[in-house]
Amino acid sequence: MAATNPSRKQTHSTDPARLRFRTLLYRFMFFEWMFADISAASNLYERHAAVRHNRYMSRYLPVYLRRWSVLTAFDFMLGVLLERGLQASVLSAWFFTWSCVSLTAMVVISVAWLMLSSSRLP
């Protein structure tokens, strides 16, 4: 029988005050941690519960959409500022590229939100 060490820290605590900064940053920008995996359900009841949980958690997707839209606008504005103001074309291309990546993430979030919020339960 293995004894547990009470002085040892848990790495995946659900208490927000105990989470590490990079975990909080990840949860601030990405939303997949909130949703249940439907393919891991072993029977119909678990699958139905996972679908209901995912539909309920889809109400937070507009918050993530707003965060990503701010990031997209910020990257685009930095790209414009660096291209027009400082003539730094390579650095501006970096920020324009990240604004395109952020815009793609916004499309994914929008599609997920529309599919989850407008679907009917089976």
TIFI-382077 format. One record per residue (C-alpha): x, y, z; residue in three letters. Coordinates in steps of 0.5 Angstrom, whole numbers. Example, Ala and Ser with C-alpha at 12.3 -4.5 7.8 and 13.67 -1.06 7.14 Angstrom:
+-------+-------+-------+------+
!     X !     Y !     Z ! type !
+-------+-------+-------+------+
!    25 !    -9 !    16 !  ALA !
!    27 !    -2 !    14 !  SER !
+-------+-------+-------+------+
% end
This chain:
+-------+-------+-------+------+
!     X !     Y !     Z ! type !
+-------+-------+-------+------+
!     0 !     0 !     0 !  MET !
!     3 !     7 !    -2 !  ALA !
!     2 !    12 !     3 !  ALA !
!     1 !    19 !     0 !  THR !
!     5 !    25 !     2 !  ASN !
!     1 !    31 !     4 !  PRO !
!     7 !    36 !     3 !  SER !
!     7 !    34 !    -4 !  ARG !
!     3 !    39 !    -9 !  LYS !
!    -2 !    37 !   -13 !  GLN !
!     0 !    39 !   -21 !  THR !
!    -8 !    40 !   -23 !  HIS !
!   -12 !    43 !   -18 !  SER !
!   -18 !    46 !   -19 !  THR !
!   -18 !    51 !   -14 !  ASP !
!   -16 !    58 !   -18 !  PRO !
!   -12 !    61 !   -13 !  ALA !
!    -7 !    54 !   -13 !  ARG !
!    -6 !    54 !   -21 !  LEU !
!     0 !    56 !   -24 !  ARG !
!     1 !    62 !   -28 !  PHE !
!     2 !    58 !   -35 !  ARG !
!    -4 !    54 !   -33 !  THR !
!    -9 !    60 !   -32 !  LEU !
!    -6 !    63 !   -38 !  LEU !
!    -8 !    57 !   -42 !  TYR !
!   -15 !    57 !   -39 !  ARG !
!   -16 !    64 !   -41 !  PHE !
!   -14 !    63 !   -48 !  MET !
!   -17 !    56 !   -50 !  PHE !
!   -23 !    53 !   -48 !  PHE !
!   -22 !    46 !   -49 !  GLU !
!   -21 !    44 !   -42 !  TRP !
!   -29 !    46 !   -40 !  MET !
!   -32 !    41 !   -45 !  PHE !
!   -33 !    33 !   -44 !  ALA !
!   -30 !    28 !   -49 !  ASP !
!   -37 !    25 !   -52 !  ILE !
!   -32 !    19 !   -55 !  SER !
!   -30 !    17 !   -48 !  ALA !
!   -37 !    16 !   -46 !  ALA !
!   -39 !     8 !   -45 !  SER !
!   -46 !     8 !   -46 !  ASN !
!   -52 !    12 !   -48 !  LEU !
!   -53 !    16 !   -41 !  TYR !
!   -46 !    18 !   -41 !  GLU !
!   -46 !    21 !   -48 !  ARG !
!   -53 !    24 !   -47 !  HIS !
!   -50 !    28 !   -40 !  ALA !
!   -43 !    30 !   -44 !  ALA !
!   -48 !    33 !   -50 !  VAL !
!   -52 !    37 !   -44 !  ARG !
!   -45 !    39 !   -41 !  HIS !
!   -42 !    41 !   -47 !  ASN !
!   -49 !    45 !   -49 !  ARG !
!   -49 !    48 !   -42 !  TYR !
!   -41 !    50 !   -43 !  MET !
!   -42 !    53 !   -50 !  SER !
!   -45 !    60 !   -46 !  ARG !
!   -38 !    61 !   -45 !  TYR !
!   -35 !    61 !   -52 !  LEU !
!   -37 !    68 !   -53 !  PRO !
!   -33 !    71 !   -48 !  VAL !
!   -27 !    67 !   -51 !  TYR !
!   -29 !    70 !   -58 !  LEU !
!   -28 !    77 !   -55 !  ARG !
!   -22 !    75 !   -52 !  ARG !
!   -19 !    72 !   -59 !  TRP !
!   -22 !    78 !   -63 !  SER !
!   -18 !    83 !   -58 !  VAL !
!   -12 !    79 !   -60 !  LEU !
!   -13 !    79 !   -67 !  THR !
!   -14 !    87 !   -67 !  ALA !
!    -8 !    88 !   -63 !  PHE !
!    -4 !    84 !   -68 !  ASP !
!    -7 !    87 !   -74 !  PHE !
!    -6 !    94 !   -71 !  MET !
!     2 !    92 !   -69 !  LEU !
!     3 !    90 !   -76 !  GLY !
!     0 !    96 !   -79 !  VAL !
!     4 !   101 !   -74 !  LEU !
!    11 !    97 !   -76 !  LEU !
!    10 !    97 !   -83 !  GLU !
!     7 !   104 !   -84 !  ARG !
!    11 !   107 !   -78 !  GLY !
!    18 !   104 !   -77 !  LEU !
!    18 !   101 !   -84 !  GLN !
!    20 !    94 !   -81 !  ALA !
!    17 !    89 !   -86 !  SER !
!    19 !    83 !   -83 !  VAL !
!    17 !    84 !   -76 !  LEU !
!    10 !    87 !   -79 !  SER !
!     9 !    80 !   -83 !  ALA !
!    10 !    77 !   -76 !  TRP !
!     4 !    80 !   -73 !  PHE !
!     0 !    80 !   -79 !  PHE !
!     1 !    72 !   -79 !  THR !
!    -1 !    72 !   -72 !  TRP !
!    -7 !    76 !   -74 !  SER !
!    -9 !    71 !   -79 !  CYS !
!    -8 !    65 !   -74 !  VAL !
!   -12 !    69 !   -69 !  SER !
!   -18 !    70 !   -74 !  LEU !
!   -18 !    63 !   -76 !  THR !
!   -19 !    61 !   -68 !  ALA !
!   -24 !    66 !   -68 !  MET !
!   -28 !    62 !   -74 !  VAL !
!   -27 !    56 !   -70 !  VAL !
!   -30 !    59 !   -64 !  ILE !
!   -36 !    62 !   -68 !  SER !
!   -37 !    55 !   -71 !  VAL !
!   -37 !    51 !   -65 !  ALA !
!   -41 !    56 !   -61 !  TRP !
!   -47 !    56 !   -67 !  LEU !
!   -47 !    48 !   -67 !  MET !
!   -47 !    47 !   -60 !  LEU !
!   -52 !    53 !   -58 !  SER !
!   -57 !    51 !   -64 !  SER !
!   -57 !    44 !   -64 !  SER !
!   -63 !    40 !   -61 !  ARG !
!   -61 !    34 !   -56 !  LEU !
!   -63 !    27 !   -59 !  PRO !
+-------+-------+-------+------+
% end
